[in-house]
Amino acid sequence: MLEGRVTVNGVPARELGTKADIETDDVRVDGVRVKAPQAPVYIVLNKPRGYVTTRSDPEGRPTVMDLVPRVAGLFPVGRLDVTTEGLILLTNDGAFAERVSHPRYEVPRVYHAKVRRVPGPETLERLKSGVRVEGDFMAVDRARVIQSENNAWVEVELHEGKQHEVKRLLEAVGHPVSKLRRVSFGPVTVKGLEPGQFRLLTPAEVAGLRRGEGRPVERVRRPPRRHPKPRPRSAAGQRGGQGQGPRRERRPGDAPTDRRRAATRRGPR
């Protein structure tokens, strides 16, 4: 400022402590305008089939950017295939995007895939133990069949983001994918969003993604355990309704007990 390199609305600001509003005033350093920092934006979109996950497409196909507001610096986090539906995150926070998309942070993703035929338990275990496909070793964290008819819907969870990983894995074990959608990314889901709809992430969801959390596990509620009612005590102080009397002390001349009878039959040792 003392050198006259800073200007406010075209006038050099040489006095230290000069105030200006960066939103409305033209503040420049060496002739380059200083822009206000962009507030971070975090969006979850339910991507429809047929949209590409890029900021622009040389082939002129529709992109996910056509479905969200125009925000400076906004870009999709990772990619979904043009035929894949479901959850995609968009942000203008590069550090956040790196944090949630890199495999080393192990943020889980959950997919639902419609496959040919119904995978059996051995196939599901094979997906979890890992399969080598075209030189790449791939594995899922968990897998289960969620609907089974002639064809099936399979739910898989993984934390890596290799290209076409879910489709390649399922095809390698003999169950080609005809439909694929991502239903959750960390703690974020597309519940309540129709294809093409979006919403802003909540602060809790942003924090959960940074920590690498997964979606909450739905636990089955079990009925409370019923404890048996205590049986009423008899007048003699014993449990049960039999009414056993108090124990009588043994007197001389009484018949011997079973143990004493047995000892008598065996004779002295």
Backbone torsions as a table, in degrees:
resi	resn	phi	psi	omega
1	MET	NA	-41.7	-179.3
2	LEU	-63.3	-25.6	179.4
3	GLU	-86.8	-1.5	179.4
4	GLY	78.8	18.9	-177.5
5	ARG	-83.3	-14.7	-178.8
6	VAL	-104.7	130.8	176.6
7	THR	-124.7	147.5	174.4
8	VAL	-122.9	113.7	-176.6
9	ASN	55.0	40.1	175.7
10	GLY	85.5	-3.6	-178.5
11	VAL	-108.2	128.8	178.3
12	PRO	-59.8	133.2	178.9
13	ALA	-106.8	93.2	-175.2
14	ARG	-93.1	-16.3	-175.8
15	GLU	-87.9	123.3	178.5
16	LEU	-62.9	137.9	-178.8
17	GLY	92.6	2.4	176.8
18	THR	-61.3	134.2	-177.4
19	LYS	-101.9	147.1	176.8
20	ALA	-154.6	155.7	177.5
21	ASP	-100.6	110.7	-174.3
22	ILE	-66.8	-19.0	179.1
23	GLU	-76.9	-33.3	-173.9
24	THR	-114.9	-27.2	-179.0
25	ASP	-89.8	151.5	177.6
26	ASP	-90.1	94.6	-178.9
27	VAL	-101.9	126.5	-177.4
28	ARG	-132.6	148.8	173.2
29	VAL	-124.2	119.2	-175.4
30	ASP	53.9	36.0	176.4
31	GLY	84.4	-6.0	-179.5
32	VAL	-98.5	124.4	-176.8
33	ARG	-70.0	136.9	177.1
34	VAL	-89.8	121.3	-178.5
35	LYS	-99.8	148.4	177.8
36	ALA	-65.1	139.6	177.9
37	PRO	-61.5	138.5	-178.3
38	GLN	-76.6	130.1	177.3
39	ALA	-65.2	140.0	179.9
40	PRO	-66.6	139.0	179.7
41	VAL	-125.4	134.8	-179.6
42	TYR	-130.3	118.5	-174.3
43	ILE	-124.8	141.7	169.2
44	VAL	-114.2	130.0	-177.7
45	LEU	-122.7	138.8	171.4
46	ASN	-91.7	96.3	-173.6
47	LYS	-71.3	128.2	175.1
48	PRO	-79.1	162.0	173.8
49	ARG	-64.3	140.5	176.6
50	GLY	98.6	-5.3	177.6
51	TYR	-101.8	138.8	178.9
52	VAL	-92.8	148.3	-175.4
53	THR	-96.3	63.5	176.7
54	THR	-139.5	167.0	178.7
55	ARG	-75.0	-28.6	176.7
56	SER	-152.6	158.8	-177.5
57	ASP	-132.0	122.5	-179.3
58	PRO	-63.4	-22.1	179.2
59	GLU	-85.9	-2.4	177.7
60	GLY	79.3	14.2	178.4
61	ARG	-75.4	155.8	177.5
62	PRO	-65.6	145.2	-179.5
63	THR	-119.3	166.8	178.9
64	VAL	-64.6	-21.4	179.4
65	MET	-68.0	-20.6	177.9
66	ASP	-73.3	-12.9	-173.6
67	LEU	-104.1	-5.8	-176.5
68	VAL	-123.7	163.7	179.1
69	PRO	-63.5	153.9	177.1
70	ARG	-78.4	111.1	178.7
71	VAL	-126.0	132.9	-178.3
72	ALA	-59.3	129.2	176.5
73	GLY	80.7	3.4	-177.9
74	LEU	-71.5	137.9	178.8
75	PHE	-151.6	156.4	178.8
76	PRO	-76.9	144.9	177.1
77	VAL	-90.8	110.1	-176.8
78	GLY	72.8	-165.8	-177.2
79	ARG	-140.6	151.8	166.5
80	LEU	-120.8	142.3	178.2
81	ASP	-57.2	154.6	-178.0
82	VAL	-61.6	-28.5	179.7
83	THR	-91.5	-6.2	-178.9
84	THR	-89.6	138.2	179.3
85	GLU	-103.9	172.3	167.9
86	GLY	110.2	-156.5	-166.0
87	LEU	-72.1	127.9	171.5
88	ILE	-137.1	137.1	177.3
89	LEU	-96.3	145.6	173.9
90	LEU	-132.2	142.6	-178.3
91	THR	-157.0	166.2	169.9
92	ASN	-113.5	14.6	-179.1
93	ASP	-103.8	100.5	-176.4
94	GLY	-64.5	-39.0	179.6
95	ALA	-64.4	-38.8	178.0
96	PHE	-64.2	-44.8	-179.6
97	ALA	-60.5	-42.2	178.1
98	GLU	-64.7	-40.1	-176.2
99	ARG	-65.3	-40.0	-174.3
100	VAL	-91.2	-17.7	-174.6
101	SER	-99.5	-20.2	-176.6
102	HIS	-75.4	135.1	-176.4
103	PRO	-58.8	-27.5	-175.0
104	ARG	-67.3	-19.5	178.5
105	TYR	-88.7	-10.3	170.6
106	GLU	53.6	46.8	173.3
107	VAL	-77.5	120.0	-173.5
108	PRO	-73.2	143.8	172.3
109	ARG	-120.8	140.6	180.0
110	VAL	-118.6	132.2	-178.8
111	TYR	-124.0	148.1	168.7
112	HIS	-112.8	124.9	-176.4
113	ALA	-124.1	130.6	172.8
114	LYS	-89.9	121.3	-173.2
115	VAL	-123.3	162.8	176.7
116	ARG	-78.8	131.6	-177.8
117	ARG	65.8	178.5	-176.2
118	VAL	-110.4	118.3	178.6
119	PRO	-66.5	137.7	177.3
120	GLY	-89.0	175.8	-179.1
121	PRO	-57.7	-38.1	179.9
122	GLU	-64.4	-38.7	179.2
123	THR	-66.6	-41.2	178.6
124	LEU	-63.2	-39.7	177.2
125	GLU	-65.9	-35.6	178.4
126	ARG	-64.9	-38.1	177.0
127	LEU	-61.9	-37.0	-178.2
128	LYS	-78.0	-33.1	179.2
129	SER	-77.1	-24.0	174.2
130	GLY	113.5	145.3	-179.6
131	VAL	-135.0	138.9	175.5
132	ARG	-93.8	121.4	-176.9
133	VAL	-124.5	114.6	178.2
134	GLU	50.3	44.3	177.6
135	GLY	86.8	-11.8	178.8
136	ASP	-99.9	129.9	174.5
137	PHE	-88.5	123.8	-177.2
138	MET	-128.8	146.9	176.9
139	ALA	-154.6	154.8	176.4
140	VAL	-105.9	157.8	177.6
141	ASP	-78.0	-35.6	174.8
142	ARG	-156.7	158.4	-179.7
143	ALA	-152.7	141.1	177.7
144	ARG	-156.3	153.4	175.8
145	VAL	-86.6	125.0	-179.0
146	ILE	-106.2	-12.9	175.3
147	GLN	-156.7	130.8	-176.8
148	SER	-134.7	118.8	171.7
149	GLU	-134.6	-130.9	173.0
150	ASN	-65.4	-44.2	170.6
151	ASN	-111.6	172.6	-173.1
152	ALA	-134.1	157.3	167.6
153	TRP	-105.0	128.0	-178.1
154	VAL	-117.1	136.9	175.0
155	GLU	-103.8	125.5	177.5
156	VAL	-127.0	146.7	176.8
157	GLU	-125.0	134.1	176.5
158	LEU	-148.1	168.2	-178.2
159	HIS	-122.7	1.4	175.8
160	GLU	-98.0	167.0	-178.2
161	GLY	-130.4	44.3	179.2
162	LYS	-68.9	153.0	-174.4
163	GLN	-61.7	127.4	177.8
164	HIS	52.9	34.9	-171.9
165	GLU	-61.3	-47.1	-176.6
166	VAL	-64.0	-45.8	-179.2
167	LYS	-63.6	-42.9	-178.4
168	ARG	-66.4	-40.3	-179.9
169	LEU	-64.0	-50.0	-176.9
170	LEU	-67.5	-35.2	176.4
171	GLU	-66.9	-35.9	-179.3
172	ALA	-65.3	-27.7	179.2
173	VAL	-97.9	13.2	172.2
174	GLY	91.9	20.2	-179.3
175	HIS	-134.0	79.5	-179.2
176	PRO	-58.5	146.7	-176.0
177	VAL	-94.1	131.2	174.8
178	SER	-104.2	-26.2	175.7
179	LYS	-141.7	145.0	179.9
180	LEU	-145.3	133.2	175.3
181	ARG	-140.9	142.5	175.2
182	ARG	-94.7	127.0	-173.8
183	VAL	-106.0	-18.5	177.1
184	SER	-154.6	153.9	177.5
185	PHE	-137.8	106.7	-172.2
186	GLY	60.7	-134.1	179.7
187	PRO	-82.8	-0.5	-174.8
188	VAL	-93.4	135.4	177.3
189	THR	-126.1	169.5	176.2
190	VAL	-99.1	16.2	-179.9
191	LYS	-58.6	129.1	179.4
192	GLY	87.9	-4.8	179.5
193	LEU	-106.2	121.5	173.2
194	GLU	-75.6	158.2	176.6
195	PRO	-52.4	128.7	-178.6
196	GLY	95.0	-11.2	179.1
197	GLN	-91.5	156.4	-179.7
198	PHE	-141.7	168.7	172.5
199	ARG	-154.8	164.7	175.1
200	LEU	-81.4	144.5	174.4
201	LEU	-69.8	148.3	174.3
202	THR	-80.5	157.3	176.0
203	PRO	-55.7	-35.9	179.1
204	ALA	-65.9	-38.3	178.6
205	GLU	-67.6	-40.9	178.1
206	VAL	-61.7	-45.2	179.6
207	ALA	-64.1	-40.1	178.9
208	GLY	-64.6	-38.9	176.9
209	LEU	-64.5	-40.6	178.5
210	ARG	-63.1	-32.7	-179.9
211	ARG	-85.4	-6.6	179.6
212	GLY	78.2	25.7	-178.4
213	GLU	-74.1	155.8	173.4
214	GLY	-100.9	178.8	179.4
215	ARG	-71.5	150.3	179.4
216	PRO	-60.4	139.3	178.3
217	VAL	-81.5	128.7	178.0
218	GLU	-80.1	114.4	-178.2
219	ARG	-98.4	144.1	179.4
220	VAL	-78.9	126.3	178.1
221	ARG	-78.3	128.4	179.9
222	ARG	-104.2	146.7	178.9
223	PRO	-63.6	148.3	179.8
224	PRO	-60.9	144.6	-178.5
225	ARG	-71.9	131.1	-179.3
226	ARG	-95.1	123.2	178.0
227	HIS	-87.4	139.2	180.0
228	PRO	-63.7	142.4	179.1
229	LYS	-70.8	139.2	178.8
230	PRO	-65.4	137.4	178.0
231	ARG	-72.4	143.9	-179.0
232	PRO	-66.4	146.9	177.7
233	ARG	-81.1	145.3	177.0
234	SER	-78.4	173.0	-179.9
235	ALA	-62.8	-25.2	-178.6
236	ALA	-84.7	1.1	177.8
237	GLY	90.9	7.3	179.6
238	GLN	-99.6	151.9	174.8
239	ARG	-72.9	150.8	179.1
240	GLY	95.9	166.3	-175.7
241	GLY	-100.4	13.7	-175.9
242	GLN	-74.3	-29.0	177.5
243	GLY	72.7	46.1	177.4
244	GLN	-65.9	139.8	-179.1
245	GLY	-80.5	174.8	179.3
246	PRO	-69.4	152.3	178.9
247	ARG	-68.6	136.4	-179.6
248	ARG	-98.7	136.4	178.0
249	GLU	-67.5	143.7	179.8
250	ARG	-73.4	139.6	-179.2
251	ARG	-115.5	159.6	176.0
252	PRO	-58.9	137.9	179.9
253	GLY	93.8	-8.6	178.0
254	ASP	-70.2	157.1	179.5
255	ALA	-64.5	144.1	-179.7
256	PRO	-67.6	155.1	176.7
257	THR	-72.4	171.6	-179.7
258	ASP	-60.5	-38.9	-178.4
259	ARG	-66.2	-40.6	-179.7
260	ARG	-68.8	-38.2	176.9
261	ARG	-59.2	-45.2	-179.4
262	ALA	-62.0	-38.6	-180.0
263	ALA	-67.1	-35.5	179.6
264	THR	-65.7	-41.6	180.0
265	ARG	-65.3	-36.3	-178.2
266	ARG	-74.5	-25.3	-177.3
267	GLY	86.5	170.4	-178.4
268	PRO	-69.1	148.4	177.9
269	ARG	-87.1	NA	NA
